[in-house]
Amino acid sequence: MGEIRVGTCAWSDHENFYPAGLPPAERIRYYARHFPVVEVDSTYYHMPSERNFRLWAERTPPGFVFDVKAYRAMTRHDRGRAGPPDPMPLEEVFLRFAEALSPLQAAGKLGALLLQFPPWFRQSEANFDYLLFCRRMLAGLCLAVEFRHRSWFEGEERERTLAFLAEHGFVHVVADEPQVGSGSVPLVVAVTNPELAVVRLHGRNADTWYLGGRTSGERFRYKYGGDELGEWARTARGLAGKAREVHVLFNNNFGDYAVVNARELRDLLGLPAPGGPVAG
């Protein structure tokens, strides 16, 4: 049975979670007392620096793991949005991003690099080729892939997608999200890399899924109930029977929803807090 780690996507803005007056720089240290894994999302918006990764590695205990979201130019988000493209050549973007990760690698705290593709990244031969380009540019890293267009999992294409991910060592991201239109993917519970399975829980708020110009907290305003969390506990255990490690990450980051749901799922699974019993 593989190890299950439960955490959240990002750590900085959870309401009512951090003690009053705690400096922002110390939040990751406090977070790591409660959860053994976190996803770094700020790297999607800005090219990361080695300095930040080094500081985060120093402020977290041995065994803590960071999954890191790829910079938006790497996942072709800029191609479907208005505004100027990234000025750096694409190959340089990949190289600089990979170099910035070195402190986490050196500390043994780098989990998966998340390649979350946009809704306009449809299944096509050109996009299969782009995935292979990502694999070449990020050789040696654990790459997790999350799609946002249904074409990757419709009909017979589902098995083709999963087989491709498995053949090239990608981790399939099990995504939970509202089922509304082509810009959402169905729930596909599968393991394509025996080393790791990743689950990202976005909530099921269909009314806000396509809202533009809002904060991510408003878009993912959904709190999982007890029955739903029970289902995810069973799913996580099933994945752990096929993968050495499972990361379950809550992205329903409205208020304190993500941390509350993460603690509830952690308790349902009978997992201890990394820092020992924690009140609240």
N, C-alpha and C positions, 0 to 999 in steps of 0.2 A: 504494500500500500504506500503510495507516494505521500509526501508532506503537503498539507494544505495551508496556504497563507492567505489571510483575509486583511484587506486594507482599503484605502480610498484612492481616487484619482485626485492628486494634489493634496496639500496639507495646510495651506496658509489661511484659509478663510472660513473654517468651520465655526459657526456661531456657538457660543456657550460651551465650548470644548476646552479652550485654553484658560488657565487662571488669569484673573485680571492683572494687568500690568506686566505680563510676561513679554519680554522683548521679542519682536518678530524673528530675530536670528536664533532664538532658543526654541522656537516652536517645533522644529524637526526633532530636537532632542526629546521634548515632551511627547510628541506623537509616537516616537519609537518605543516609548514605555508601554503603549497600548496596542500597537500593531507592528508586525514584522516585515511589512512590505508597503511601498507607496509608489504611485506613478507620478513622475515629473511631467507636468503638462506645459509649464512655462516655455519649454524648449520648442514647442510648436510655433510660438509667436516670435521668439528671438533666438538667434544663434547662441548656444550656450558657451560658457567659459570654463576652462579647466579649474579656475580658482573656486567657483561656486561648487563644483562637484567635489573638489578636495575638502572644502569646509563641511559639506554635508556628510562626506564619508567620515570625517573626524568627529562629528557631533552625534553619530549614531553608533550603536553597540555592534560588536562582532556578530555576524550572521544576518544583519539587517540587509534588505534587498531593495534596490531602486529599479523599477521599470522606467524607461525613458521614452517619451513621445518624440518622434522625428520632427524636424523642422519642416514647415509647410511647403517649402520649395522642393523638398525631397519626395513629397507625396502628391505633387502636382496640384496643390490647392490654388496656387497663384494663377494657373492656366484658366480657371473657370471664374475668376473674380476680376472686377475692375481694378485699375491701378497698375503702377509699374511693376514689372517682374523683378526678382532679386537680381542685383547687379553682378553678382559673382557667377562665373561659369558653373554649371551644375556639378561637374566633377569636383571642383574645388569646394563646393558646399558640402558634399559627402565627406571629403577628406578632412575638412576642418571640424565637422561634427564628430567624426570618429575619433579624431585626436583629442577633442575636449573630454571624451568619455574616459580617458586613460586613468585619472585618479580613482574612479569607481572600479575599473578593471583591476588596478593594482591592489586595491583594498579587498577584492573578492566580493564586491557589493553590487555589481552590475547584473541585473536580471535580463529582461528582454528589451530590445529596442522596438517600439511599437510603430509600425507603418500603417497609419489609419488613412485610407484613401477616401476621396470625396465622392459625392453621389454621381458626379459626371464621369467617374473612372469605371467605365463599363467593362464587362468581359469582352475581350477582343484579342486577336493575335498580337497586336502591337502592345497591349497592356500586359500580356503574359511575358513578352520580351522585356518590358520595362521592369517587371519583377525580377527577372534574371539579371538585369543591369544592377538593380539594388543589391542583389546577392553578391555580385562580383565586387561592387564598390565597398561593401560592408562584410567582406570575407572574415570569418572567424567570430562574428557576433551572432547572438541568438536573435533572430528576427521574427516578430509576431505581426501577422497581417490581419487587419480588420477592413472589410469592404462595407460600402454604404450604398451599393446599387444591387438590386435584386437579381440582375442578370447572372451574377456569379453562382447563384444557388437555385435557379429555376429549372425544373425538370431534370433532364439528363446532365445539364451543365453542373449541377451540384457535385456529382461524383468526379467529373473532370477537374473541377476546381480543387477538391480535396486531394485527389491523386497528385495533381501538380504540386500543391503545397508539401505533401509528404515526400515526393521524389526529391525536392530541392531543400528539404530541411526547414521549411518555414513552420512556425507555430500558428495554427488556425485560432483566431480569437472568437470565442463563443460570445456573441453579443445579444443582450436582451434589450429590446426597444419596441416602441409601438409599431404596429403593422399598418402603415399608411403610405400607399403609393410606392413608386419605384425607388425612392430615396431611403428605403429601409430594407433590412435583410431579415429573412426568417430566422428563427432560433434553430441553429444547427449545432448539435452537441457532438463533437468529434475531436479526436486527438490525431494530429498529423506529425507530431514530433514526440517521441517517447520521453524526452527530457523535461518537457514543460507543456502545460495547458494553461491558457489564460481566459478568464471570464471577465467581461466588462458589462456592468449593469447600469444602463442609462435610465431606467424607469420606463413607465408605459403611458406617459402623458401624450396622447395623440393630438390634443388641442394645441400644444406648444412645439411639436416636433419640427415644424417648418418655419417657426418664427425667426425672422432675421432682425439684426440690430438690437437684440436683447442680450442680457447677460446669460452666461451658461447656466447659472443657478435658476433663472426663470424658465429656461428651455427644459431643464431636467427636473422640474418641480414634481416629484413623485416619491412617496414613501412606501416602501414594500411592507406588506402586512405579514402576520405570522404564518399563514398558510403558504404564502409565496416564498417566504424565507425557508420554510420547511422543505419545499420543492427544491430550492437551490442547495440546501444542505445535502439532499440525496444526490443531486446532480454533481456536486463537488466530490462527494465520495466515489461516485461512479467514474469520474475523470481520474481521480487519484488511483484507481485500480489499473489505469492504462498509462499514466505518466508519472515520472519520478517526483515532479513537483507541480502544484496547482496554485495559481494566483487568482484570487477572486477580488475584483476591484469595483467599488461602488462609485459611480459617476453621477449619482443623483444629488448633486452638490448645491441644493437649496437649503439655506439655514444650516441646521445640524443633521439633516436627513442622512447623509452619507455615513457619518461617524456613528450615529445611532443604529442604523441598519447593519453596519459592519460589526459593531459590538454584539448585536443580537445574533447575527449569523455565527460569529466566533463562539458565542456561548452555546448555540444549538449544536455546533460541531464538537463541543467539549474541549476547545482549544484554550490554553492559558494565555493571558496577556504576557508579552515578552518581559515586562518589568515585574511580574508577579501579580497577585490580586490587586485590582485597581477599583477604587470606589467610583460609583456612577455608571 
